[in-house]
Amino acid sequence: MKNIIFIAPPAAGKGTVSDYLVKNYHYEHLSTGDLLREEIQNGSELGKSLEEIMASGKLVSDDIILQLVETKLQSYLQKPFILDGFPRTLVQAEALEKMLLTLGVTNNIAIYLDIPKEEAIKRVTGRIVCPKCKRSYNLNHEELKPKKDNLCDDCMVELEKRSDDNIDTFAVRFDAYLENTSPILDFYASRKMLKKVDAMTQLNEMFQNIIEEAKND
Ligand code: AMP
């Protein structure tokens, strides 16, 4: 399987697909959002400086993100890997290209999950997450509801709402996506790496479409 770089607006389903690919296709999953939230939880100096900016919905600086990814990426290379939430700016995309070249990693595709803004708002307001395994559920999506009210199906731990999953912060995150992240689509298209997948289909259909794109030729 190819390495996958996901590009999508907030709450399009990157985490849900990643979870499926980890469980069924043995992918490694690197989510910069999860790594940043871990820093906040650990109460590190870096974490303290991140809290306000992430709560606002704005992007963390390229320097911080690139340092974080540079220290972590190598430990994800034993298997095919997913990059979820990174790159989010053109600067990050260019830096990632150099990193992968240096590491000799060539089997990569970028998958754009296409979703209208209205549906992303619906998903963001219904999202609840397992604090232990990070699996996402969604109270506004029939296929993504937890089996038992508010408990993770796998860990049986109480599900939590992310502090940035509210309508006001979503607006800032969506604008950051339009301004900073959507230009990356042209970057990957110019490198013939870009595949578009509809995120409005039934989940299983979306999973199969992604697998088709990610299979080695
Ligand atoms: P996510 O979990 O991917 O929705 O990310 C949550 C928040 O973390 C974002 O709204 C940003 O503040 C920050 N973040 C995550 N990944 C990046 C990135 N690659 N570049 C800049 N900020 C990021």
Boltz pocket constraint, residues with backbone or C-beta under 6 A from the ligand:
constraints:
  - pocket:
      binder: B
      contacts: [[A, 10], [A, 32], [A, 33], [A, 34], [A, 36], [A, 53], [A, 54], [A, 57], [A, 58], [A, 59], [A, 60], [A, 61], [A, 65], [A, 84], [A, 85], [A, 86], [A, 87], [A, 88], [A, 89], [A, 92], [A, 164], [A, 173]]
      max_distance: 6.0
